[in-house]
Amino acid sequence: MVLVIIMTGLIVLALLGVVWGFIRQSQILMAARAHAPASAPNTMPGAAAVLTLAPGARIVSASTDAGKLVLHVQTATGGEVEIIDLATGKLTAQVKTAP
């Protein structure tokens, strides 16, 4: 009978430990989310890269080569060639030409 009481006490302590662990972990995750930097407003969920064009600008052509996306963009101030790395989605080079 004493053994049953001791084992029951241990099971209750184990269950309390599990509940305490869940509560502690949720507090840690909530604190990490509160301190996480906010995402950029121009990004869309699931988008590899976001490129904002100037008003009136249009993409003349697009091609890929060696893991890069090459965009030829025509703007009111002239043309641009923008090179985006497809692996990271970041703009790696930008060349502007006069009108």
N, CA, C and O atoms as a GROMACS GRO file, in nm:
protein
  396
    1MET      N    1   0.081  -0.120   0.000
    1MET     CA    2   0.000   0.000   0.000
    1MET      C    3   0.086   0.127   0.000
    1MET      O    4   0.054   0.225  -0.067
    2VAL      N    5   0.195   0.123   0.075
    2VAL     CA    6   0.286   0.237   0.080
    2VAL      C    7   0.349   0.260  -0.058
    2VAL      O    8   0.367   0.374  -0.101
    3LEU      N    9   0.382   0.153  -0.125
    3LEU     CA   10   0.442   0.164  -0.259
    3LEU      C   11   0.346   0.230  -0.358
    3LEU      O   12   0.389   0.310  -0.440
    4VAL      N   13   0.219   0.199  -0.351
    4VAL     CA   14   0.119   0.259  -0.439
    4VAL      C   15   0.107   0.409  -0.412
    4VAL      O   16   0.095   0.487  -0.506
    5ILE      N   17   0.110   0.448  -0.287
    5ILE     CA   18   0.101   0.590  -0.252
    5ILE      C   19   0.225   0.665  -0.301
    5ILE      O   20   0.213   0.776  -0.353
    6ILE      N   21   0.342   0.606  -0.286
    6ILE     CA   22   0.466   0.669  -0.332
    6ILE      C   23   0.466   0.683  -0.484
    6ILE      O   24   0.501   0.789  -0.537
    7MET      N   25   0.425   0.578  -0.554
    7MET     CA   26   0.422   0.583  -0.702
    7MET      C   27   0.318   0.685  -0.751
    7MET      O   28   0.342   0.756  -0.849
    8THR      N   29   0.204   0.693  -0.684
    8THR     CA   30   0.102   0.792  -0.720
    8THR      C   31   0.156   0.934  -0.700
    8THR      O   32   0.134   1.021  -0.784
    9GLY      N   33   0.226   0.955  -0.593
    9GLY     CA   34   0.288   1.086  -0.568
    9GLY      C   35   0.389   1.122  -0.674
    9GLY      O   36   0.395   1.238  -0.717
   10LEU      N   37   0.469   1.025  -0.717
   10LEU     CA   38   0.567   1.050  -0.822
   10LEU      C   39   0.500   1.082  -0.956
   10LEU      O   40   0.547   1.168  -1.030
   11ILE      N   41   0.391   1.013  -0.986
   11ILE     CA   42   0.319   1.040  -1.111
   11ILE      C   43   0.260   1.181  -1.108
   11ILE      O   44   0.264   1.254  -1.208
   12VAL      N   45   0.204   1.220  -0.994
   12VAL     CA   46   0.148   1.355  -0.981
   12VAL      C   47   0.259   1.459  -0.997
   12VAL      O   48   0.239   1.560  -1.064
   13LEU      N   49   0.374   1.436  -0.935
   13LEU     CA   50   0.487   1.529  -0.950
   13LEU      C   51   0.535   1.537  -1.095
   13LEU      O   52   0.568   1.645  -1.144
   14ALA      N   53   0.538   1.423  -1.164
   14ALA     CA   54   0.580   1.422  -1.304
   14ALA      C   55   0.481   1.502  -1.390
   14ALA      O   56   0.524   1.578  -1.476
   15LEU      N   57   0.352   1.485  -1.368
   15LEU     CA   58   0.252   1.560  -1.444
   15LEU      C   59   0.262   1.710  -1.416
   15LEU      O   60   0.249   1.791  -1.508
   16LEU      N   61   0.285   1.745  -1.291
   16LEU     CA   62   0.304   1.887  -1.259
   16LEU      C   63   0.428   1.943  -1.328
   16LEU      O   64   0.428   2.058  -1.373
   17GLY      N   65   0.534   1.863  -1.335
   17GLY     CA   66   0.656   1.906  -1.405
   17GLY      C   67   0.632   1.927  -1.554
   17GLY      O   68   0.684   2.022  -1.613
   18VAL      N   69   0.552   1.840  -1.614
   18VAL     CA   70   0.521   1.855  -1.757
   18VAL      C   71   0.440   1.982  -1.780
   18VAL      O   72   0.468   2.057  -1.874
   19VAL      N   73   0.340   2.007  -1.698
   19VAL     CA   74   0.259   2.129  -1.711
   19VAL      C   75   0.346   2.253  -1.692
   19VAL      O   76   0.334   2.349  -1.768
   20TRP      N   77   0.433   2.251  -1.590
   20TRP     CA   78   0.523   2.363  -1.567
   20TRP      C   79   0.615   2.384  -1.686
   20TRP      O   80   0.643   2.498  -1.723
   21GLY      N   81   0.664   2.277  -1.745
   21GLY     CA   82   0.751   2.289  -1.862
   21GLY      C   83   0.680   2.351  -1.981
   21GLY      O   84   0.737   2.435  -2.050
   22PHE      N   85   0.555   2.311  -2.006
   22PHE     CA   86   0.478   2.372  -2.115
   22PHE      C   87   0.457   2.521  -2.093
   22PHE      O   88   0.472   2.601  -2.185
   23ILE      N   89   0.422   2.558  -1.971
   23ILE     CA   90   0.401   2.699  -1.940
   23ILE      C   91   0.529   2.779  -1.957
   23ILE      O   92   0.528   2.888  -2.013
   24ARG      N   93   0.639   2.725  -1.907
   24ARG     CA   94   0.769   2.793  -1.918
   24ARG      C   95   0.811   2.810  -2.063
   24ARG      O   96   0.860   2.916  -2.101
   25GLN      N   97   0.793   2.705  -2.145
   25GLN     CA   98   0.832   2.712  -2.285
   25GLN      C   99   0.746   2.812  -2.361
   25GLN      O  100   0.796   2.884  -2.448
   26SER      N  101   0.616   2.818  -2.330
   26SER     CA  102   0.530   2.915  -2.398
   26SER      C  103   0.569   3.057  -2.362
   26SER      O  104   0.561   3.146  -2.446
   27GLN      N  105   0.610   3.081  -2.239
   27GLN     CA  106   0.656   3.214  -2.199
   27GLN      C  107   0.785   3.252  -2.272
   27GLN      O  108   0.802   3.367  -2.311
   28ILE      N  109   0.875   3.156  -2.289
   28ILE     CA  110   1.000   3.182  -2.360
   28ILE      C  111   0.971   3.216  -2.507
   28ILE      O  112   1.030   3.309  -2.562
   29LEU      N  113   0.880   3.141  -2.569
   29LEU     CA  114   0.847   3.168  -2.710
   29LEU      C  115   0.777   3.302  -2.727
   29LEU      O  116   0.803   3.374  -2.824
   30MET      N  117   0.689   3.337  -2.634
   30MET     CA  118   0.621   3.466  -2.644
   30MET      C  119   0.718   3.581  -2.625
   30MET      O  120   0.705   3.684  -2.692
   31ALA      N  121   0.815   3.566  -2.537
   31ALA     CA  122   0.916   3.670  -2.517
   31ALA      C  123   1.004   3.683  -2.640
   31ALA      O  124   1.042   3.794  -2.677
   32ALA      N  125   1.037   3.571  -2.704
   32ALA     CA  126   1.120   3.577  -2.825
   32ALA      C  127   1.045   3.645  -2.939
   32ALA      O  128   1.105   3.720  -3.015
   33ARG      N  129   0.916   3.620  -2.950
   33ARG     CA  130   0.836   3.686  -3.054
   33ARG      C  131   0.824   3.835  -3.028
   33ARG      O  132   0.820   3.914  -3.122
   34ALA      N  133   0.818   3.875  -2.903
   34ALA     CA  134   0.805   4.016  -2.869
   34ALA      C  135   0.933   4.092  -2.904
   34ALA      O  136   0.928   4.210  -2.940
   35HIS      N  137   1.048   4.026  -2.894
   35HIS     CA  138   1.176   4.091  -2.923
   35HIS      C  139   1.223   4.069  -3.065
   35HIS      O  140   1.327   4.122  -3.104
   36ALA      N  141   1.148   3.992  -3.145
   36ALA     CA  142   1.188   3.967  -3.284
   36ALA      C  143   1.167   4.093  -3.366
   36ALA      O  144   1.070   4.166  -3.344
   37PRO      N  145   1.258   4.119  -3.462
   37PRO     CA  146   1.240   4.237  -3.546
   37PRO      C  147   1.117   4.222  -3.635
   37PRO      O  148   1.084   4.112  -3.680
   38ALA      N  149   1.052   4.332  -3.659
   38ALA     CA  150   0.934   4.331  -3.746
   38ALA      C  151   0.977   4.309  -3.889
   38ALA      O  152   1.084   4.355  -3.929
   39SER      N  153   0.895   4.240  -3.967
   39SER     CA  154   0.929   4.217  -4.107
   39SER      C  155   0.910   4.346  -4.185
   39SER      O  156   0.833   4.433  -4.146
   40ALA      N  157   0.981   4.357  -4.295
   40ALA     CA  158   0.973   4.475  -4.380
   40ALA      C  159   0.832   4.487  -4.438
   40ALA      O  160   0.772   4.386  -4.473
   41PRO      N  161   0.778   4.609  -4.448
   41PRO     CA  162   0.641   4.625  -4.495
   41PRO      C  163   0.623   4.590  -4.642
   41PRO      O  164   0.511   4.559  -4.684
   42ASN      N  165   0.730   4.593  -4.721
   42ASN     CA  166   0.718   4.565  -4.863
   42ASN      C  167   0.725   4.417  -4.897
   42ASN      O  168   0.704   4.380  -5.012
   43THR      N  169   0.754   4.333  -4.800
   43THR     CA  170   0.767   4.191  -4.829
   43THR      C  171   0.632   4.123  -4.827
   43THR      O  172   0.544   4.159  -4.749
   44MET      N  173   0.617   4.024  -4.914
   44MET     CA  174   0.496   3.945  -4.918
   44MET      C  175   0.530   3.805  -4.868
   44MET      O  176   0.639   3.755  -4.896
   45PRO      N  177   0.439   3.743  -4.795
   45PRO     CA  178   0.469   3.608  -4.746
   45PRO      C  179   0.494   3.512  -4.862
   45PRO      O  180   0.415   3.506  -4.956
   46GLY      N  181   0.602   3.439  -4.854
   46GLY     CA  182   0.633   3.340  -4.957
   46GLY      C  183   0.708   3.396  -5.076
   46GLY      O  184   0.749   3.319  -5.163
   47ALA      N  185   0.727   3.528  -5.083
   47ALA     CA  186   0.796   3.588  -5.196
   47ALA      C  187   0.947   3.573  -5.176
   47ALA      O  188   0.998   3.601  -5.068
   48ALA      N  189   1.017   3.530  -5.281
   48ALA     CA  190   1.162   3.516  -5.273
   48ALA      C  191   1.229   3.653  -5.275
   48ALA      O  192   1.328   3.674  -5.205
   49ALA      N  193   1.176   3.746  -5.352
   49ALA     CA  194   1.231   3.880  -5.360
   49ALA      C  195   1.119   3.976  -5.395
   49ALA      O  196   1.024   3.941  -5.464
   50VAL      N  197   1.132   4.099  -5.345
   50VAL     CA  198   1.036   4.203  -5.376
   50VAL      C  199   1.113   4.320  -5.434
   50VAL      O  200   1.206   4.370  -5.371
   51LEU      N  201   1.076   4.362  -5.552
   51LEU     CA  202   1.141   4.474  -5.619
   51LEU      C  203   1.035   4.579  -5.645
   51LEU      O  204   0.936   4.553  -5.714
   52THR      N  205   1.054   4.698  -5.590
   52THR     CA  206   0.959   4.806  -5.608
   52THR      C  207   1.010   4.897  -5.719
   52THR      O  208   1.120   4.952  -5.710
   53LEU      N  209   0.930   4.912  -5.823
   53LEU     CA  210   0.967   4.998  -5.935
   53LEU      C  211   0.914   5.138  -5.911
   53LEU      O  212   0.815   5.158  -5.841
   54ALA      N  213   0.984   5.236  -5.969
   54ALA     CA  214   0.940   5.375  -5.960
   54ALA      C  215   0.810   5.392  -6.038
   54ALA      O  216   0.784   5.315  -6.130
   55PRO      N  217   0.729   5.492  -6.004
   55PRO     CA  218   0.607   5.515  -6.080
   55PRO      C  219   0.638   5.540  -6.227
   55PRO      O  220   0.726   5.620  -6.259
   56GLY      N  221   0.568   5.474  -6.316
   56GLY     CA  222   0.589   5.489  -6.460
   56GLY      C  223   0.695   5.397  -6.516
   56GLY      O  224   0.714   5.393  -6.638
   57ALA      N  225   0.765   5.325  -6.432
   57ALA     CA  226   0.869   5.233  -6.480
   57ALA      C  227   0.805   5.105  -6.530
   57ALA      O  228   0.699   5.065  -6.483
   58ARG      N  229   0.871   5.041  -6.627
   58ARG     CA  230   0.819   4.915  -6.679
   58ARG      C  231   0.936   4.822  -6.708
   58ARG      O  232   1.046   4.867  -6.742
   59ILE      N  233   0.911   4.693  -6.695
   59ILE     CA  234   1.013   4.593  -6.724
   59ILE      C  235   1.010   4.565  -6.873
   59ILE      O  236   0.908   4.522  -6.927
   60VAL      N  237   1.123   4.590  -6.940
   60VAL     CA  238   1.133   4.569  -7.084
   60VAL      C  239   1.159   4.421  -7.113
   60VAL      O  240   1.096   4.363  -7.201
   61SER      N  241   1.252   4.362  -7.039
   61SER     CA  242   1.281   4.220  -7.059
   61SER      C  243   1.338   4.161  -6.931
   61SER      O  244   1.388   4.232  -6.844
   62ALA      N  245   1.328   4.031  -6.923
   62ALA     CA  246   1.382   3.958  -6.809
   62ALA      C  247   1.446   3.830  -6.859
   62ALA      O  248   1.392   3.764  -6.948
   63SER      N  249   1.561   3.795  -6.803
   63SER     CA  250   1.628   3.671  -6.842
   63SER      C  251   1.704   3.618  -6.721
   63SER      O  252   1.732   3.692  -6.626
   64THR      N  253   1.736   3.490  -6.726
   64THR     CA  254   1.814   3.428  -6.620
   64THR      C  255   1.943   3.372  -6.677
   64THR      O  256   1.947   3.324  -6.790
   65ASP      N  257   2.047   3.380  -6.596
   65ASP     CA  258   2.176   3.326  -6.638
   65ASP      C  259   2.261   3.306  -6.513
   65ASP      O  260   2.276   3.398  -6.432
   66ALA      N  261   2.315   3.188  -6.497
   66ALA     CA  262   2.407   3.153  -6.388
   66ALA      C  263   2.348   3.185  -6.251
   66ALA      O  264   2.417   3.239  -6.164
   67GLY      N  265   2.220   3.152  -6.231
   67GLY     CA  266   2.158   3.174  -6.102
   67GLY      C  267   2.123   3.318  -6.074
   67GLY      O  268   2.098   3.354  -5.959
   68LYS      N  269   2.120   3.402  -6.176
   68LYS     CA  270   2.087   3.544  -6.159
   68LYS      C  271   1.968   3.578  -6.248
   68LYS      O  272   1.953   3.523  -6.357
   69LEU      N  273   1.884   3.668  -6.201
   69LEU     CA  274   1.774   3.722  -6.279
   69LEU      C  275   1.817   3.860  -6.325
   69LEU      O  276   1.850   3.945  -6.244
   70VAL      N  277   1.816   3.882  -6.457
   70VAL     CA  278   1.856   4.009  -6.515
   70VAL      C  279   1.732   4.079  -6.568
   70VAL      O  280   1.665   4.028  -6.658
   71LEU      N  281   1.700   4.196  -6.512
   71LEU     CA  282   1.584   4.273  -6.553
   71LEU      C  283   1.630   4.399  -6.625
   71LEU      O  284   1.716   4.472  -6.576
   72HIS      N  285   1.572   4.425  -6.741
   72HIS     CA  286   1.593   4.551  -6.812
   72HIS      C  287   1.470   4.635  -6.786
   72HIS      O  288   1.360   4.599  -6.827
   73VAL      N  289   1.489   4.747  -6.717
   73VAL     CA  290   1.378   4.832  -6.674
   73VAL      C  291   1.391   4.967  -6.743
   73VAL      O  292   1.499   5.025  -6.748
   74GLN      N  293   1.280   5.018  -6.796
   74GLN     CA  294   1.277   5.150  -6.858
   74GLN      C  295   1.204   5.245  -6.765
   74GLN      O  296   1.089   5.219  -6.728
   75THR      N  297   1.268   5.355  -6.726
   75THR     CA  298   1.208   5.455  -6.640
   75THR      C  299   1.204   5.589  -6.713
   75THR      O  300   1.256   5.601  -6.824
   76ALA      N  301   1.142   5.688  -6.651
   76ALA     CA  302   1.134   5.821  -6.711
   76ALA      C  303   1.271   5.887  -6.716
   76ALA      O  304   1.295   5.973  -6.800
   77THR      N  305   1.361   5.849  -6.628
   77THR     CA  306   1.495   5.910  -6.623
   77THR      C  307   1.598   5.831  -6.703
   77THR      O  308   1.714   5.870  -6.708
   78GLY      N  309   1.558   5.721  -6.765
   78GLY     CA  310   1.651   5.640  -6.843
   78GLY      C  311   1.628   5.492  -6.818
   78GLY      O  312   1.527   5.452  -6.762
   79GLY      N  313   1.723   5.413  -6.860
   79GLY     CA  314   1.712   5.269  -6.844
   79GLY      C  315   1.793   5.218  -6.727
   79GLY      O  316   1.886   5.283  -6.680
   80GLU      N  317   1.757   5.101  -6.682
   80GLU     CA  318   1.829   5.035  -6.573
   80GLU      C  319   1.842   4.887  -6.604
   80GLU      O  320   1.755   4.828  -6.668
   81VAL      N  321   1.950   4.829  -6.559
   81VAL     CA  322   1.967   4.685  -6.560
   81VAL      C  323   1.986   4.644  -6.414
   81VAL      O  324   2.079   4.689  -6.348
   82GLU      N  325   1.897   4.558  -6.367
   82GLU     CA  326   1.902   4.514  -6.228
   82GLU      C  327   1.927   4.364  -6.226
   82GLU      O  328   1.862   4.288  -6.297
   83ILE      N  329   2.023   4.322  -6.144
   83ILE     CA  330   2.061   4.182  -6.134
   83ILE      C  331   2.026   4.133  -5.994
   83ILE      O  332   2.071   4.189  -5.894
   84ILE      N  333   1.945   4.027  -5.988
   84ILE     CA  334   1.898   3.971  -5.862
   84ILE      C  335   1.949   3.828  -5.850
   84ILE      O  336   1.934   3.749  -5.942
   85ASP      N  337   2.009   3.796  -5.736
   85ASP     CA  338   2.055   3.660  -5.709
   85ASP      C  339   1.933   3.573  -5.679
   85ASP      O  340   1.857   3.603  -5.587
   86LEU      N  341   1.912   3.467  -5.755
   86LEU     CA  342   1.796   3.381  -5.737
   86LEU      C  343   1.803   3.297  -5.610
   86LEU      O  344   1.699   3.257  -5.558
   87ALA      N  345   1.922   3.270  -5.560
   87ALA     CA  346   1.936   3.188  -5.440
   87ALA      C  347   1.894   3.266  -5.315
   87ALA      O  348   1.830   3.210  -5.225
   88THR      N  349   1.930   3.394  -5.309
   88THR     CA  350   1.900   3.475  -5.190
   88THR      C  351   1.784   3.571  -5.212
   88THR      O  352   1.722   3.614  -5.115
   89GLY      N  353   1.754   3.606  -5.337
   89GLY     CA  354   1.648   3.701  -5.366
   89GLY      C  355   1.690   3.845  -5.345
   89GLY      O  356   1.605   3.934  -5.340
   90LYS      N  357   1.820   3.870  -5.333
   90LYS     CA  358   1.868   4.006  -5.308
   90LYS      C  359   1.922   4.069  -5.436
   90LYS      O  360   1.975   4.001  -5.524
   91LEU      N  361   1.907   4.201  -5.444
   91LEU     CA  362   1.960   4.278  -5.555
   91LEU      C  363   2.111   4.282  -5.543
   91LEU      O  364   2.164   4.333  -5.444
   92THR      N  365   2.182   4.228  -5.643
   92THR     CA  366   2.329   4.224  -5.634
   92THR      C  367   2.394   4.334  -5.712
   92THR      O  368   2.504   4.377  -5.676
   93ALA      N  369   2.330   4.383  -5.819
   93ALA     CA  370   2.389   4.492  -5.897
   93ALA      C  371   2.279   4.570  -5.966
   93ALA      O  372   2.172   4.518  -5.996
   94GLN      N  373   2.309   4.699  -5.989
   94GLN     CA  374   2.214   4.786  -6.058
   94GLN      C  375   2.295   4.882  -6.143
   94GLN      O  376   2.384   4.952  -6.093
   95VAL      N  377   2.264   4.886  -6.272
   95VAL     CA  378   2.333   4.975  -6.364
   95VAL      C  379   2.229   5.069  -6.424
   95VAL      O  380   2.130   5.025  -6.481
   96LYS      N  381   2.253   5.201  -6.410
   96LYS     CA  382   2.161   5.300  -6.465
   96LYS      C  383   2.224   5.367  -6.586
   96LYS      O  384   2.343   5.396  -6.586
   97THR      N  385   2.143   5.392  -6.687
   97THR     CA  386   2.190   5.460  -6.807
   97THR      C  387   2.114   5.590  -6.823
   97THR      O  388   2.004   5.605  -6.771
   98ALA      N  389   2.172   5.683  -6.896
   98ALA     CA  390   2.110   5.814  -6.919
   98ALA      C  391   1.999   5.797  -7.025
   98ALA      O  392   2.001   5.701  -7.102
   99PRO      N  393   1.901   5.890  -7.028
   99PRO     CA  394   1.792   5.879  -7.127
   99PRO      C  395   1.839   5.899  -7.269
   99PRO      O  396   1.759   5.893  -7.362
   0.00000   0.00000   0.00000
